[in-house]
Amino acid sequence: MTVLVAGPDVDGLGDALEARGAAVVRVAGIATRDSLTAAGLDEADTLVLTDMDDASAIPVAKEAKPDVRIVTYATDSLPEFARGQTDLAIDPALLSVDVVADELVEGLVGEQSE
């Protein structure tokens, strides 16, 4: 499983995913088509956004790779324009990185939409 993580990831979800065997690639800088492509969007199973300032990357990622799973893990609200293309929006105050990482790696999250 390859996961791209875009944003500051202050809660450590990327580290928790790596600890469970996921290949994690951090997107450098702002999540744009170029930075997502450079990070390996074509091979990624999941894109995790940790900052809603990068929410414009959601439709960009879905256009480039329609089957990529989009997960947001942030305290900020998901903008309306991105809600229909986001598979899962999680508030860190509600679910810990350990719970989210377990679910993402085990493939339980998003199974209903596949």
VOMARFI-161422 format. One line per 5 residues: number of its first residue (from 0); for each residue x, y, z of N, C-alpha, C. Coordinates in steps of 0.001 Angstrom, whole numbers, always signed. Example, Ala and Ser with C-alpha at 12.3 -4.5 7.8 and 13.67 -1.06 7.14 Angstrom:
// VOMARFI-161422
0) +13190:-5690:+7800:+12300:-4500:+7800:+13200:-3300:+7800; +12850:-2250:+7080:+13670:-1060:+7140:+12900:+30:+7870 $
// end
This chain:
// VOMARFI-161422
0) +855:-1171:+0:+0:+0:+0:+900:+1232:+0; +647:+2140:-928:+1393:+3393:-1008:+468:+4550:-669; +918:+5371:+266:+129:+6506:+732:+934:+7782:+545; +326:+8765:-112:+922:+10093:-179:+345:+10904:+971; +1188:+11628:+1681:+739:+12494:+2766:+1099:+13924:+2400 $
5) +79:+14761:+2296:+273:+16172:+1976:-140:+17014:+3163; +700:+17951:+3519:+419:+18815:+4658:+1381:+18537:+5788; +1280:+19318:+6855:+2257:+19238:+7940:+2208:+17964:+8787; +1128:+17252:+8819:+1000:+15987:+9549:+1493:+16086:+10993; +1019:+17088:+11696:+1443:+17318:+13083:+1025:+16185:+14023 $
10) +7:+15423:+13647:-452:+14321:+14491:+341:+13038:+14269; +1115:+12968:+13180:+1954:+11804:+12937:+1272:+10636:+12260; +248:+10899:+11453:-433:+9809:+10757:+508:+9094:+9791; +1349:+9838:+9098:+2303:+9212:+8181:+3216:+8229:+8895; +3721:+8622:+10054:+4583:+7726:+10836:+3819:+6485:+11283 $
15) +2577:+6671:+11694:+1758:+5534:+12130:+1487:+4579:+10965; +1276:+5114:+9781:+1075:+4272:+8600:+2345:+3498:+8267; +3493:+4180:+8330:+4774:+3508:+8065:+5013:+2385:+9068; +4668:+2618:+10321:+4859:+1601:+11362:+4021:+354:+11087; +2982:+503:+10300:+2103:-627:+9966:+2410:-1205:+8588 $
20) +3513:-772:+7989:+3956:-1367:+6735:+3582:-635:+5466; +2906:+483:+5560:+2563:+1244:+4363:+3796:+1994:+3866; +3902:+2102:+2565:+4948:+2939:+1970:+4397:+4357:+1939; +5007:+5245:+2685:+4519:+6620:+2814:+5468:+7560:+2086; +4896:+8399:+1228:+5664:+9415:+517:+5077:+10757:+906 $
25) +5918:+11637:+1367:+5475:+12978:+1766:+5523:+13899:+556; +4429:+14601:+335:+4349:+15548:-777:+5104:+16807:-368; +6058:+17210:-1170:+6872:+18386:-860:+6099:+19663:-1179; +6047:+20554:-210:+5396:+21851:-423:+3892:+21738:-542; +3320:+22663:-1281:+1877:+22707:-1502:+1481:+21568:-2432 $
30) +356:+20948:-2155:-127:+19847:-2982:-726:+20397:-4284; +20:+20247:-5350:-402:+20664:-6685:-285:+19461:-7611; -740:+19601:-8831:-598:+18500:-9783:+871:+18090:-9908; +1754:+19072:-10017:+3178:+18767:-10172:+3754:+18069:-8946; +3450:+18581:-7746:+4025:+17962:-6543:+3425:+16576:-6287 $
35) +2141:+16401:-6605:+1523:+15076:-6456:+2127:+14082:-7443; +2330:+14527:-8679:+2945:+13668:-9692:+4362:+13307:-9289; +5122:+14292:-8822:+6500:+14046:-8402:+6558:+13079:-7221; +5557:+13117:-6363:+5522:+12222:-5200:+5082:+10806:-5566; +4529:+10627:-6762:+4142:+9287:-7197:+2657:+9005:-7157 $
40) +1843:+9997:-7462:+388:+9804:-7446:-40:+8616:-8301; +622:+8397:-9422:+236:+7294:-10318:+276:+5932:-9632; +1164:+5764:-8655:+1300:+4488:-7960:+589:+4472:-6605; +88:+5599:-6163:-499:+5696:-4824:-1886:+5068:-4753; -2145:+4455:-3610:-3472:+3913:-3326:-4334:+4966:-2635 $
45) -3671:+5799:-1802:-4380:+6751:-957:-3622:+8069:-911; -4376:+9154:-892:-3824:+10491:-652:-4437:+10994:+641; -3578:+11310:+1615:-4024:+11854:+2886:-3665:+13332:+2924; -4662:+14158:+3161:-4437:+15596:+3327:-4587:+15937:+4802; -3609:+16658:+5343:-3668:+17039:+6749:-3895:+18535:+6935 $
50) -4096:+19237:+5841:-4311:+20681:+5887:-5342:+21037:+4819; -6446:+21622:+5229:-7499:+21942:+4271:-7120:+23093:+3338; -5991:+23760:+3594:-5475:+24726:+2616:-5076:+24012:+1332; -4840:+22706:+1398:-4490:+21900:+229:-5700:+21210:-402; -6900:+21552:+12:-8104:+20859:-468:-8284:+20951:-1976 $
55) -7733:+21959:-2605:-7845:+22053:-4068:-7113:+20901:-4755; -6265:+20203:-4023:-5572:+19041:-4576:-6502:+17841:-4743; -7630:+17848:-4064:-8540:+16699:-4130:-9081:+16495:-5542; -9726:+17497:-6160:-10188:+17273:-7530:-9041:+17069:-8518; -7905:+17675:-8259:-6736:+17488:-9122:-6285:+16031:-9079 $
60) -6195:+15472:-7876:-5781:+14078:-7733:-6796:+13128:-8357; -8084:+13381:-8137:-9122:+12508:-8694:-9156:+12568:-10216; -8857:+13737:-10769:-8817:+13856:-12232:-7645:+13062:-12792; -6511:+13152:-12123:-5314:+12451:-12584:-5394:+10946:-12345; -6011:+10566:-11226:-6124:+9136:-10878:-7463:+8919:-10186 $
65) -8511:+8626:-10941:-9868:+8532:-10387:-10045:+7516:-9259; -9218:+6466:-9219:-9418:+5445:-8197:-8589:+5673:-6928; -7867:+6787:-6836:-7116:+7062:-5616:-8101:+7371:-4493; -7845:+6809:-3323:-8699:+7057:-2163:-8219:+8352:-1508; -9151:+9257:-1242:-8835:+10545:-628:-9307:+10529:+819 $
70) -8363:+10797:+1737:-8661:+10850:+3163:-8154:+12191:+3686; -9007:+12892:+4425:-8536:+14096:+5102:-8469:+13793:+6590; -7399:+14266:+7209:-7188:+14095:+8647:-6781:+15454:+9178; -7800:+16260:+9484:-7550:+17652:+9855:-8683:+18177:+10720; -8362:+19170:+11526:-9378:+19776:+12379:-10233:+20781:+11619 $
75) -9707:+21321:+10532:-10471:+22287:+9726:-11553:+21571:+8930; -12591:+22303:+8587:-13688:+21748:+7803:-13265:+21537:+6355; -13780:+20479:+5790:-13555:+20186:+4377:-14403:+21142:+3549; -13796:+21855:+2596:-14578:+22775:+1763:-15654:+22036:+969; -16759:+22693:+777:-17902:+22105:+66:-17509:+21533:-1299 $
80) -16680:+22251:-2046:-16335:+21814:-3404:-15623:+20456:-3434; -15023:+20055:-2326:-14247:+18816:-2301:-14975:+17657:-1635; -16126:+17909:-1052:-16809:+16851:-295:-17215:+15652:-1132; -17672:+15877:-2326:-18130:+14773:-3164:-17023:+13870:-3667; -15784:+14350:-3617:-14657:+13562:-4116:-13792:+12991:-2998 $
85) -14160:+13281:-1772:-13391:+12802:-621:-14034:+11522:-95; -13208:+10510:+74:-13728:+9227:+539:-13959:+9203:+2044; -13121:+9925:+2785:-13231:+9905:+4225:-12645:+11181:+4801; -13416:+11855:+5652:-12949:+13058:+6347:-12962:+12770:+7843; -11793:+12883:+8469:-11656:+12515:+9876:-11100:+13695:+10660 $
90) -11707:+13950:+11796:-11224:+14962:+12718:-10294:+14266:+13716; -9046:+14713:+13840:-8115:+14087:+14777:-8600:+14069:+16227; -9500:+14972:+16573:-10037:+14978:+17938:-10968:+13788:+18169; -11445:+13180:+17089:-12395:+12073:+17214:-11752:+10691:+17082; -10743:+10580:+16233:-10068:+9292:+16045:-8558:+9496:+16068 $
95) -7869:+8685:+16830:-6418:+8792:+16947:-5729:+8297:+15674; -4472:+8691:+15523:-3706:+8236:+14356:-3588:+6718:+14340; -3513:+6102:+15509:-3389:+4649:+15548:-4630:+3957:+14993; -5791:+4432:+15366:-7040:+3854:+14859:-7143:+4069:+13347; -6869:+5273:+12898:-6970:+5587:+11471:-5954:+4773:+10671 $
100) -4724:+4705:+11142:-3693:+3941:+10436:-4060:+2461:+10358; -4545:+1897:+11455:-4975:+496:+11438:-6045:+274:+10380; -7027:+1136:+10357:-8138:+975:+9415:-7692:+1153:+7969; -6849:+2143:+7712:-6396:+2374:+6340:-5530:+1222:+5848; -4628:+754:+6660:-3727:-326:+6239:-4472:-1646:+6112 $
105) -5403:-1893:+6995:-6165:-3139:+6916:-7197:-3107:+5797; -7401:-1935:+5186:-8315:-1844:+4061:-9775:-1778:+4463; -10063:-1495:+5726:-11442:-1474:+6172:-12124:-149:+5841; -11370:+939:+5883:-11950:+2234:+5597:-12134:+2373:+4096; -13320:+2743:+3695:-13607:+2962:+2278:-14012:+1723:+1528 $
110) -14060:+570:+2187:-14439:-659:+1501:-15814:-571:+874; -16723:+136:+1544:-18077:+230:+1041:-18136:+937:-312; -17196:+1853:-580:-17248:+2603:-1831:-16478:+1928:-2954; -15784:+842:-2650:-14984:+180:-3690:-15804:-815:-4446 $
// end
